[in-house]
Amino acid sequence: MKINRSTGGILGGQYQPLSKDDIELLHQSALEILKETGVAVHSTKALDLLETAGARVDRSLPRAWLPKSMVEDAIASAPSKVELFGRKPDHHLTLGGKHVYLGTGGTTINVLDLDGNKRKSSVLDCHQIPRLVDALENVHFIVLPVYPNELTEENADVNRFYGGLRNSSKHIMGGMYSLQGTLDVIRMAEMIAGGPEALRNKPIVSFITLMISPLLVDEIYGDIMIEVARRGLPLAVPCEPMTGSTSPVTLAGNLAMFAADTLAGVTLTQLANPGTPVLSGYVGTITDLRTMGYLSGAIESGLLNAGAAQLAQYWNLPFYATAGMSDSKTIDVQTGYESAMTTLLVALSGANYIHDAAGLMEFAMVASYEKYVIDNEIIGMALRALRGIEVTPETIAADLIHEAGPGGYFLKAKHTVKHMRSEFFFPQISDRNLREDWLEMGGLDARQRANLRAREILNEHQPEAIPAAIDEKIRAEFDVIVP
């Protein structure tokens, strides 16, 4: 089965919900929050770093107040470009500016499988989903999507990353559950990459170290953040403020919360190791004030992530965003319109590393095999929108129009043959047949076609294998499971 891979990194930035004055006011507000309100810091290592660097610290709370100059120095220290790699050269990502890539997200504890069953996610899913995504040409990277419920936290990290690395040559990113698990994953990635220096030069893995909104550094996440930064490996420092619960109810208040939270994380990474490749990050959304529940498919999530992308561009920092989720419980029209709207808005904003863009539904608690295939098509359409319309003498084709003349026909023209494959997006799941032909082929809807496509990939696609000798060493050293 031939896989046609698309190129990511297309320029966005066409959609800008914030004005320059809005951005400046939000930035200054975030600096003021960090200076006057401060951050609760439950990691002793992080608190030590902040105090040594000149932050005012009260260990009895524990809290640190960050001077504006400290945060501004950290923004200046952090790289404006972060490079991530896969095990194959065509999966190289260059994050920064307004260059756009889209991929999966996680970590869910349930899957909606190809038999239509919602069940707890397992080690098998940790292997099968990356293999499915490896064959989806519009999905540029993998954020490890599911948790292996049959395992303990002690061996979940290494098994999740092993499942991703073994079944896909795309870049693998994941959140972590323990410091030892982080060290195990780094060691495993070094074995595959060819050593610590090789991994730093071409990182095939990266890490998510969440800031807890509002204004809190967790002990485990804080320690992991510092450990990863000191090793010079890429990491994202996202936060997840929710309107009306963990942030003010207004969208502007939520963005101010994002800016303060993620800048606190960026500051810690640069204090630990100046120049650490870090992504400012955001997973914010609105709260369903009827139930106080998390909403993943709200249009406001698209607005918020687009605004956050503008702030990251103002700081000149690569940006980890979220889009493409749905709160639907099944693959239906709601799944389609919610996923498509936020994917398009956030891609058009120029967010760099848009995770959650494939596979997630039901309040980000379920990963759907069919939705990965459908979202691959949505992402492809969004990428075509980003490309825009190329206007040159060649594409205007005035000479051809003159040659054809009034009432002319263009189908047989060499110009048509030259441009017809590059000018349009050709869907694989959408049906464009006449009704009679569609019925003759079985009259399948989009979900049924996605189901068949997913089964085909899982049956036929063979990802780039980890070299056998290295794989054997990994299995000998770590408690990894091959389903």
N, C-alpha and C positions, 0 to 999 in steps of 0.2 A: 504494500500500500504506500503510494507516494505521498509525502507530506510537504506541502508548500508553505514555507515559513515567511511571514511578513516582517518587514523591518519596523521596529519601534523607533522612538526618539523623534517623532514628527513634532514640529513646533505648534504649541497652542497659544493661548493668550488672547483669543478673540473675544472671550466673555469676561467682563470685569465688573462685578457688582459693586465694588468699592471705588470711591474717588481717591485722589491723592491725599486730600485733607482727611478723609476717613482713615486711611492707612496710618498717617502720621499720628492722629489722635489715639488710635488703638495701640500703636507702638508705645507712645509716651505713657499711656494708662497702664500698660503692662509693666513698664519699668518702675512706675510709681507703686504698683501693687507689690512687686518684689522687694522694693526698698522699705515701704511703710508697713505692709501686712506680713511679709516674710513667708517662709516655707517651712512646714513641719518636716523634719528630717529624722527618720528612724534608723538610718544607716550610720553607724559610728564612723566608718571610713569616709562617708560623704561629709559628715559634720566636721571631721578633722580637716578635710580638704578646704572646706569653706572658711573655717576659722583661720587656718594658716594663710589663706589668700586675702584675709582682711574683712570678712563678713562678721557682723555682730551676731553672736551666738548665745543662746540660753539653753544649756544642756538639760535643765530641769523640765523643759516643756516637751520635747526638744524642738527648738526653732532657730532658723537662721534668717537674717535680713540681708539681702544682697544689694550692695551699692550699685548705682547705675553704671558707673565706670567698669565694674567687674563684668556685668552682663554685656556691655558694649564691647569690651575687650574679647570676650568669648565669641561673640558674633564675628568679630574680625579675625579671630584665630581659626575658626572652623572653615574647612575647605568649601569653596563655592561650587566645586564639582566633586562628585563621588562616583567611582567606577566599580561596578559589580560584574562578576564573570560567571559564566556557566562552564560546564566541562567541555563544551564545544564553542569555537570562536563566534559562531553566529548568535550566541546568547549573551554577548557583551553588552552591558547597559552603561551609558554615560548619563548620570543624573545631574541636573542643574539647569539654570535658566528657565525656559519654558518648554523643555523637551519632555515628551509624554510617553510613558510606558504603563501598561495595565496588566494586572495579574490576579491571582487568587488571594483569599484571605482566610483567617481562622481565629481562634481554634474552636470548632464546634464539638459537641459531645454526642451528636446524632447524625445519621445519614438518612436520606431518602433514596433507597436503592432502586435498581432497574426492574425489580419485581413490584414496585409501588409500595414497599414496606418502609415505614419509619422505624428505625431501630438504633440502639446504641452503636456508636462508632467503635472500630476495632483496629488491631494491628493490620489486618488485611486491607482495610480502607486506607491506612497510612501508606500502603504500597500501591494499591490499585488507582487511587485518585491521581497521584503524580504521574503514573503511566498513562492515564487518560489525558491529562493536561499536557504531557510532553508532546502529544500529537496534535494539539490545538494551535494552529499557526498564529492566531492573533493574541494569544495569551503569552506575555513576554517573560514572566517569572512566576515562581511558586512561593507564596507564603503558606507554610504547612497548615493544612486546613482542618485536620481532625485530631481528636485526642484518643489514644488507645485505652479504652475503659477497663480492659482486663489487666492492665499493668499498674504498677505503683509509680509515684512521682520519682522515685529513685532511678528507674530505668526508662521512664517515658521520653525524656529529652533525646537520648541517644537513639532510641528506636524510631522516633518520629523523623529525625534527620536522616537516619539510615534508610528509611523507607523512601524519603524524597531523593536522596543522592543515588540510590540504587536504581530508581525507576525513571529518572529524568536527568537530562544534561542541562536543563535550565538552571538559573540561579535559584538557590534555596535560602529562604529567610524564615525564622521562626521565633516565637516567644519561648521563654525558658521557665522552668519550674524550680530549679535548684542551682546553686553555684557549682556543685560537683557535676551535675548534668551538663552545664555550660562547658566546663573543662573537658569533659569526655567528648562532647561534640567538636570542640576545637581540635583536640588530639586526633579524632577520626578524620576531620577535614584536612588536617596537615598530612596525614598518611596518604590521602587521595591526591592532594595537590602537589606533594613532593617535598614537604617540610614546612617549618614555620615561616621562613622567609618567602617561600613560593606562595604560601597562602596569603601573606600580607600583600605581596605584589599583585596577585590575581585572586582576590577572595571569591571562592565559590559558595561561601555561606556568609550570612550576616544575621544580626540578632535584634530582637525587639525588647526594649527595656522600658516598660510603661511608667509614665508619671501618673499618679493617682489624683484625679480632680476632686475637690479643689486644693491645690497647693500642698501636695504631700509626696514625699519620697519614701517609699516602702523600704524596709530593711533588706529584703532579698533582692528586689529590683535594683536598689541603690548599690548593693555590693556587686551584683552582676554587671551593672553599668560601668563601674569603675574598673573591674577586671577586664572586660572586653576592651574598654578604651585604652588601658595600659598596654594591651597587646597590639594596639594599632589596627584592630579589625572594625569593619563598618557596623554601625548600629543605628537604629531608629529610636527616637525618644518621643513617642506619641502620647497624647492625653485624650481623655474621653469625657469632656464636660457635657452634661445633658441639661437642656434648658429647663428651668424651674425646679431642678433637683440638685444637681452638682454644679450649676452655674446660674446666674440670673436668667429669668425667663425670656429676655429679649435676645435676638440674634447678635446684636452688637455686644451685649454683656457676655454672651457665650464665646465670642471671638476674642474678647479681652482676656477671658479665662484661659482660652487656648494659648494665647501669646505668652502669658505669664508662666503657665505650666511648662510649655515646651522649651522656653528660653531658660528656665531653671535647669532642665535636663541638659540642654546644650552647654550651659555654663559648667556643670559638673564634669561633662566629658572633656572639656578643654582644660579644666584645672587638673584632671587626672593625667592628661596627655595632650598638650597643645598640638593642634593639627589633626586630631582624631577625625576620621571620616564619619560624619554624623548627619542623619536626616532629621530635620525638625518634623514633627508629626502630629496628626489630628485624626481622631475617630469620633468626633463630636456629632451629636444629633439632637433631636427634640425629644421631650418626654411626653408620653400620652398622659395628660393630666387627669384623665378619668380613672386610670388604673395605676398611675405612676410607673408605667412600664416603659421599656426601651423601644424605640421605633427605628427601624433600619431603612425603610423604604420611603420616608417622607421627602417631599420635594425640598423642604428646608435644609435637609442634609446636603443636597447638592449646592444650594446657595451658600451654606456655611463653609463647605470644603473649597468652593471657588474663592470665597473671600479669604480663607486661610492661605490659599495658594498665592494670592496677591501679597499677603504679609510676608510669606517666605521669600518671594521674589524681591521684596523691599529689603529684606535682610541679606539677600544674595546667598541663601542657604537652600540646598536640595530639600524637597518636600515629599513626605509620605502622607498620602491622602486616602480617603475611602469613598467608594461609590459602587453602584451596581447591585445592591442588595434589594430584597423584597420581604415584606411581612406576610405574604401569602403562605398558606399551608399546603398548597398544591401548585403544580405547574399549570398556570392559567393566564388569562389576559392581565390580571393584576401583576403577576410575576414579570410579565413583559414590559408593561408601561412603567412600573416603578424602577426596574433595573435600567431600562433604556434612558429615562429622563435624567437620573443622577449621573450615569456614566457619561452622557453627552455633555452635561453642564460642567462636570469636573475636568473632563478631558479638554474642553474648549477653554478652560481657565489656565491651562498650562501647568497643572500639577504634574510632578515628575514621576512619582512611584505610586500609582493608584491601585491599592490592594482592595480586596473584597469584591473586585469587579467581575468575578466569575464564581458561580456555584452556591452562594449563600442565600438562605431564605428563612422565614419564620423567626424574625427577631435575631438573626445571626446565630441561631441555635442548631440549624440543620444544613448539612451540605448535600446537595442534590446532584447525582450523576448526570441526569438529563439537563439540568440547568447549566452545568459546565459547557455542554455542547451548544445550547441556545445562547449563552452569554458570549461564547466565542464569536458568534455571528453578530451580536449586538456590538461588541467591541470592534469588529471589522467595519461595521457601518460608521461607528464613531470615528475611527481612524480615517475613513474616506472623507468624512466631513472636515476633519482637521486639515487634510491636504488642500482643501479649498479648490478654487478654479484657476488653472494655469492659463494666463493670457499672454500669448506671444504671437508674432506673425505666423508661426507654424501652426499653433492651435486655432487661431482665427480662420486660417485657410481661405483668405479672400481670393487667391488665385484659383482655388478649386471651385469656389462658388461661381466665379466668373466663367470658368470652363464649363461647368454644368449648366449654367444659365437658368432662366425662368422655366419652371416645370421639370428641372433636372432631377437626377437620382444619384445617390452617393454610395450605394452599397458596394459596388465593385471597385471603388477607387482605392489606389494604393495607400492613400492617407487613412482611409477607414481601417484597412488591415493593419497598418502600423500602430494605430492608437487604440483599437477597440478593446484590447485586453488590459491596458494600463489605465484607461480613462474611467472605468466603471468598477464597482464592487460586485462580485458575483457570489451570491449566497449559496450555501450548501444545504441549509435546512429549510429556508423559505421556499414555498411552492409558487412557481410562476407559470404553470401549465394551464391550458384551457381546462374547464371543468370536466369535459369528456375524457381527456387524457389523464387528469388527476384521478378520476373514478376508476379508469382502467388500471391504474397503478396501485389501486387499493384504497383510495380515498383517505389516506392517513393525514392526521393533523400534525402540527409542528412538534408536539410532545412525542407522538409515536415515531416520527422521523428522527428526532433526537435520541430516542431510546435505541433505535436500530443502529444509528451512527456510533453511539457509545459502546454498544456491544461489539460492533465491528472493530473498533479501535482496541478494545480490551482483548479481543480474540487474536488480532493480527499484528498490532504494533509492537515492535521490539526496540526499546530505548537503548541508548548507548550504555554498554555495560561498564561497571567498575572493573578494572583489570583483575583477573582471577586471583593472582597472588596477593594483591592488596586486600581484596574482599575476604580472602581466607584469614589474613592477619587481623582484620577488623572483627571477624566472628570469633577468633581466638581470644582477643583482648577484651571485648565488650559483650555484655549480655543482650545481644540482638537476636530478634526472632525473624525467621524467614517463613512467611505463611505458605 
